[in-house]
Amino acid sequence: MQRILAIAVGTSPGKDRPEVSRDVIKGGRVAELRPYIAGLITGLEKLGRKGGENYEIDYATCDLAGLKKLVKAYCDEKKPDAIFAMSTSALKCAMSVCKDVPIIFPSISDPMEDGGAQTNATPGKNATGVRAMRRQTAPDCLELFKVTVPSLKTVYALHKPAYGPAARAMSNLKKAAKRARVAFKPVLVKSLKDIEKAISRLSQTGKDGKPEVGVFVLPDDVVLSASQKICEATQERRIPTFFPATDWVRAKTPSALGGYGVPQRTCGEAAAPYMHKVLQGVPANDLPIKRVGGFEWAVNKAVAQAIGISLPDSVIKAADRVVG
């Protein structure tokens, strides 16, 4: 039985001591985990690998300092056959402590800039995977937010300090905000508590009840790990939210109002052939890093109604997916 360790940086409150959740496939906990993992499992099944029979997935998520210690201890004890690193921070963490274990990532915006590869064509290290270009397409995402909510005047953008993909997106995001005629306000957060506090300080005001304040989620692992909490808190305060992936635009509420990007689940499935190959013994540094397709624009009519707005007809007709 081959073993995969899936890792993510997370903000959700949990146990006092971070630990690995063992064999999440057999435990039936897949629905609770990142959509990346569900996509990976689907992709591996298409390649003839059945979870719980010829491979297992263990899962770990916590703050970055705790994750590094946890991954090192796990690699020393369990000797995993591969690591599935679900963000830039998780990738850098795994590469720093596991030099000989192949690492597959489902979405890294800047693998060369962040030290994950020498080049995209020849990674040259023990990591490879796919790119969903979330940092590069963040300005498009912001402009679609404004199109979805024409009354927006101020957008608060959540991200953690010094996170490469979010930081590199800033100059283009400011240009996009100018084009969209909205005030762009970056908000630095380091934890779930910071995120909740930032949202609690926002109040929704606008002529005829139309929202003028919105929350924009940057491609940031700490913030994305709190997606469900963000959806709950913003919907309660009648604040529209927009994400750089569409997994949280869901038929049931709480849900994000909208999102634009490649779904995490799609990215996980696109990474499956890489995982399949390294489990067969192909070196990660022989597998070129590729861009993944499947961008979509999704909106939620029920959330729009709950926060007191009607989606423009042009948005409903143009969006790739309309729910609610």
C-alpha positions as CSV (number, residue, x, y, z in Angstrom):
1,M,0.0,0.0,0.0
2,Q,1.5,3.3,-1.1
3,R,1.1,6.3,1.2
4,I,0.4,10.0,0.3
5,L,0.7,12.8,2.8
6,A,-1.6,15.7,1.9
7,I,-0.7,19.0,3.6
8,A,-2.1,22.5,3.8
9,V,-1.6,25.6,5.8
10,G,-4.8,26.2,7.8
11,T,-6.5,28.6,10.1
12,S,-9.4,26.6,11.4
13,P,-9.5,26.1,15.2
14,G,-8.7,22.5,16.1
15,K,-6.9,20.4,18.6
16,D,-4.3,22.0,20.9
17,R,-1.6,19.8,19.3
18,P,-1.6,19.5,15.5
19,E,-1.7,16.0,14.2
20,V,-2.1,13.9,11.0
21,S,-5.6,12.6,10.2
22,R,-4.9,9.0,9.2
23,D,-6.2,7.4,6.1
24,V,-8.9,9.9,5.3
25,I,-10.3,7.8,2.4
26,K,-11.3,4.8,4.6
27,G,-12.5,7.2,7.3
28,G,-15.0,8.7,4.9
29,R,-13.9,12.3,5.7
30,V,-13.1,13.3,2.1
31,A,-16.0,15.7,1.9
32,E,-14.6,17.6,4.9
33,L,-11.2,18.2,3.3
34,R,-9.9,20.5,0.6
35,P,-11.5,20.2,-2.8
36,Y,-8.0,19.6,-4.1
37,I,-8.0,16.2,-2.4
38,A,-11.4,15.2,-3.8
39,G,-10.1,16.0,-7.3
40,L,-6.9,14.0,-6.7
41,I,-8.9,11.0,-5.7
42,T,-11.2,11.3,-8.7
43,G,-8.2,11.6,-11.0
44,L,-6.4,8.6,-9.5
45,E,-9.5,6.5,-9.9
46,K,-9.6,7.3,-13.6
47,L,-6.1,6.1,-13.8
48,G,-7.0,2.8,-12.1
49,R,-5.9,3.6,-8.6
50,K,-8.5,3.0,-5.9
51,G,-8.1,4.7,-2.6
52,G,-7.8,2.3,0.3
53,E,-6.7,-0.6,-1.9
54,N,-3.4,0.5,-3.5
55,Y,-2.9,3.8,-1.9
56,E,-3.8,5.7,1.2
57,I,-4.0,9.5,2.0
58,D,-3.1,11.0,5.3
59,Y,-4.0,14.6,5.8
60,A,-2.4,17.4,7.9
61,T,-3.3,21.1,8.2
62,C,-2.3,23.7,10.8
63,D,-0.3,26.9,11.0
64,L,3.0,27.0,9.1
65,A,5.3,26.6,12.1
66,G,3.4,23.5,13.4
67,L,3.1,22.1,9.9
68,K,6.9,22.0,9.4
69,K,7.5,20.0,12.5
70,L,4.6,17.7,11.8
71,V,5.8,17.0,8.2
72,K,9.3,16.3,9.3
73,A,8.2,13.9,12.0
74,Y,5.8,12.1,9.6
75,C,8.4,11.7,6.9
76,D,10.9,10.4,9.4
77,E,8.5,7.8,10.8
78,K,6.2,6.9,7.9
79,K,8.4,7.3,4.9
80,P,5.6,8.5,2.6
81,D,5.8,7.7,-1.1
82,A,4.7,11.2,-2.1
83,I,3.5,14.5,-0.7
84,F,0.5,16.5,-2.0
85,A,1.3,20.1,-1.1
86,M,-1.8,22.4,-1.6
87,S,-0.3,25.9,-1.5
88,T,3.0,27.7,-2.0
89,S,3.6,27.7,1.8
90,A,2.9,24.0,2.0
91,L,5.2,23.3,-0.9
92,K,8.1,25.3,0.6
93,C,7.5,23.6,4.0
94,A,7.7,20.1,2.4
95,M,10.7,20.9,0.3
96,S,12.6,22.3,3.3
97,V,12.3,19.0,5.3
98,C,11.7,16.2,2.8
99,K,14.5,16.4,0.2
100,D,14.0,12.9,-1.2
101,V,10.2,12.5,-1.3
102,P,8.5,13.5,-4.5
103,I,6.1,16.4,-4.0
104,I,3.1,17.1,-6.3
105,F,1.2,20.4,-6.1
106,P,-2.2,21.2,-7.6
107,S,-1.9,24.9,-7.9
108,I,1.2,27.1,-7.6
109,S,1.2,30.5,-9.3
110,D,5.0,31.1,-9.3
111,P,7.0,27.9,-8.9
112,M,10.3,29.4,-10.0
113,E,9.9,32.7,-8.1
114,D,9.1,30.8,-4.9
115,G,12.0,28.3,-5.3
116,G,9.8,25.3,-6.2
117,A,11.5,24.7,-9.6
118,Q,14.5,25.7,-11.7
119,T,12.3,26.1,-14.8
120,N,8.8,25.0,-15.6
121,A,10.0,22.7,-18.4
122,T,12.7,21.0,-16.2
123,P,11.8,21.5,-12.5
124,G,15.2,20.1,-11.4
125,K,14.0,19.5,-7.8
126,N,11.8,17.0,-6.0
127,A,8.5,18.9,-6.8
128,T,6.3,19.4,-9.8
129,G,2.6,19.8,-10.6
130,V,0.2,22.3,-12.3
131,R,-0.4,26.0,-12.2
132,A,-3.9,27.5,-12.1
133,M,-2.5,31.1,-12.5
134,R,-4.5,32.5,-9.6
135,R,-2.0,35.3,-9.0
136,Q,-1.9,36.2,-12.6
137,T,-5.7,36.3,-13.1
138,A,-6.5,38.1,-9.8
139,P,-7.1,41.4,-11.6
140,D,-9.7,39.7,-13.9
141,C,-11.3,38.3,-10.8
142,L,-11.6,41.8,-9.2
143,E,-13.1,43.3,-12.3
144,L,-15.7,40.5,-12.5
145,F,-16.6,41.2,-8.9
146,K,-17.4,44.8,-9.9
147,V,-19.5,43.5,-12.8
148,T,-21.4,41.2,-10.5
149,V,-22.1,43.9,-8.0
150,P,-22.2,47.2,-9.9
151,S,-22.9,49.3,-6.7
152,L,-19.5,48.4,-5.2
153,K,-17.4,51.3,-4.1
154,T,-14.9,49.8,-1.7
155,V,-13.3,46.3,-1.9
156,Y,-11.4,44.9,1.1
157,A,-8.8,42.3,0.0
158,L,-7.8,39.8,2.6
159,H,-4.3,38.3,2.6
160,K,-1.5,37.4,4.9
161,P,1.8,39.4,5.1
162,A,4.6,38.7,2.7
163,Y,2.8,35.9,0.8
164,G,4.4,35.8,-2.6
165,P,1.4,35.2,-4.9
166,A,-0.7,37.9,-3.2
167,A,2.1,40.4,-2.9
168,R,3.0,40.0,-6.6
169,A,-0.6,40.5,-7.6
170,M,-0.9,43.9,-5.9
171,S,0.3,46.3,-8.6
172,N,-2.0,44.8,-11.2
173,L,-4.9,44.6,-8.7
174,K,-4.5,48.3,-8.0
175,K,-4.7,49.0,-11.8
176,A,-7.7,46.8,-12.1
177,A,-9.4,48.6,-9.2
178,K,-8.8,51.9,-10.9
179,R,-10.4,50.5,-14.1
180,A,-13.3,49.2,-12.2
181,R,-13.6,52.5,-10.2
182,V,-13.5,50.9,-6.8
183,A,-11.3,51.8,-3.8
184,F,-9.0,48.8,-3.2
185,K,-8.1,48.3,0.5
186,P,-5.6,45.4,1.3
187,V,-6.2,43.9,4.8
188,L,-3.4,41.9,6.4
189,V,-4.5,38.8,8.4
190,K,-2.5,36.1,10.0
191,S,-5.1,33.9,11.6
192,L,-8.8,33.0,11.7
193,K,-9.2,35.4,14.6
194,D,-7.7,38.2,12.4
195,I,-10.1,37.3,9.6
196,E,-13.1,37.3,11.8
197,K,-12.1,40.6,13.4
198,A,-11.5,42.3,10.0
199,I,-15.0,41.2,8.8
200,S,-16.7,42.3,12.0
201,R,-15.4,45.8,11.5
202,L,-17.1,46.2,8.1
203,S,-20.6,47.6,7.9
204,Q,-22.8,47.6,4.8
205,T,-24.3,50.9,3.7
206,G,-25.5,52.0,0.4
207,K,-28.2,53.9,-1.4
208,D,-31.5,52.0,-1.6
209,G,-29.8,49.1,0.3
210,K,-27.4,48.3,-2.5
211,P,-24.1,47.1,-1.1
212,E,-21.1,49.4,-1.5
213,V,-18.6,47.3,0.5
214,G,-17.3,43.9,-0.6
215,V,-14.7,41.3,0.5
216,F,-12.3,40.0,-2.1
217,V,-10.3,36.9,-1.3
218,L,-6.8,36.9,-2.7
219,P,-5.0,33.7,-3.7
220,D,-3.7,33.1,-0.2
221,D,-3.6,29.8,1.7
222,V,-4.5,31.2,5.1
223,V,-7.5,33.1,3.9
224,L,-8.7,30.3,1.6
225,S,-8.5,27.8,4.5
226,A,-11.1,30.0,6.2
227,S,-13.5,30.1,3.2
228,Q,-16.5,28.6,5.0
229,K,-16.2,31.0,7.9
230,I,-15.8,34.0,5.5
231,C,-18.9,33.0,3.7
232,E,-20.9,32.7,6.9
233,A,-19.6,36.0,8.4
234,T,-20.0,38.1,5.3
235,Q,-23.5,36.8,4.4
236,E,-24.7,37.6,8.0
237,R,-23.5,41.2,7.5
238,R,-24.9,41.4,4.0
239,I,-21.4,41.8,2.4
240,P,-20.8,40.3,-1.0
241,T,-17.7,38.1,-1.3
242,F,-15.7,37.1,-4.4
243,F,-13.2,34.2,-4.5
244,P,-10.3,33.3,-6.9
245,A,-11.7,29.8,-7.3
246,T,-15.3,28.7,-7.6
247,D,-15.5,25.8,-5.2
248,W,-17.2,28.0,-2.6
249,V,-20.0,29.2,-4.9
250,R,-22.4,26.5,-3.8
251,A,-26.1,25.7,-4.2
252,K,-26.6,25.7,-0.5
253,T,-25.8,28.6,1.8
254,P,-23.6,29.9,3.2
255,S,-21.9,30.4,0.0
256,A,-19.7,33.0,-1.7
257,L,-21.6,35.4,-3.9
258,G,-19.2,34.7,-6.8
259,G,-15.8,33.6,-7.9
260,Y,-13.6,33.3,-11.0
261,G,-10.8,30.8,-11.6
262,V,-10.1,27.1,-12.0
263,P,-12.0,25.1,-9.3
264,Q,-9.7,23.5,-6.7
265,R,-11.3,20.2,-7.5
266,T,-10.4,20.5,-11.2
267,C,-6.8,21.3,-10.2
268,G,-6.6,18.3,-8.0
269,E,-7.8,16.1,-10.8
270,A,-5.2,17.7,-13.2
271,A,-2.5,16.9,-10.7
272,A,-3.5,13.2,-10.5
273,P,-1.4,12.0,-13.5
274,Y,1.6,13.6,-11.9
275,M,0.9,11.7,-8.7
276,H,0.3,8.5,-10.6
277,K,3.7,8.8,-12.3
278,V,5.7,9.5,-9.3
279,L,4.1,6.6,-7.5
280,Q,5.3,4.5,-10.5
281,G,8.8,5.7,-9.8
282,V,9.1,8.5,-12.3
283,P,11.3,11.3,-10.8
284,A,9.4,14.5,-10.1
285,N,12.2,16.6,-11.8
286,D,11.5,14.8,-15.1
287,L,7.9,16.0,-15.2
288,P,7.3,19.6,-16.6
289,I,5.0,22.0,-14.8
290,K,2.0,22.8,-16.9
291,R,-0.8,25.3,-16.8
292,V,-4.3,23.9,-16.1
293,G,-7.4,25.0,-17.9
294,G,-11.0,25.1,-16.8
295,F,-11.5,28.7,-15.8
296,E,-15.1,29.5,-14.9
297,W,-17.1,32.4,-13.6
298,A,-19.8,31.4,-11.0
299,V,-22.4,33.4,-9.1
300,N,-25.1,32.6,-6.6
301,K,-28.6,34.1,-7.0
302,A,-29.7,33.0,-3.5
303,V,-26.8,34.8,-1.8
304,A,-27.5,37.9,-3.9
305,Q,-31.1,37.8,-2.6
306,A,-30.0,37.2,1.0
307,I,-27.8,40.3,1.0
308,G,-30.4,42.5,-0.8
309,I,-29.3,42.7,-4.4
310,S,-30.4,41.4,-7.7
311,L,-27.7,40.1,-10.1
312,P,-27.7,41.9,-13.4
313,D,-29.3,40.0,-16.3
314,S,-26.1,40.4,-18.2
315,V,-24.2,38.5,-15.4
316,I,-26.7,35.7,-15.3
317,K,-26.5,35.2,-19.0
318,A,-22.7,35.5,-19.2
319,A,-21.6,33.5,-16.1
320,D,-20.5,29.9,-16.7
321,R,-22.4,28.6,-13.7
322,V,-25.4,30.2,-11.9
323,V,-26.6,28.5,-8.7
324,G,-29.2,29.3,-6.0
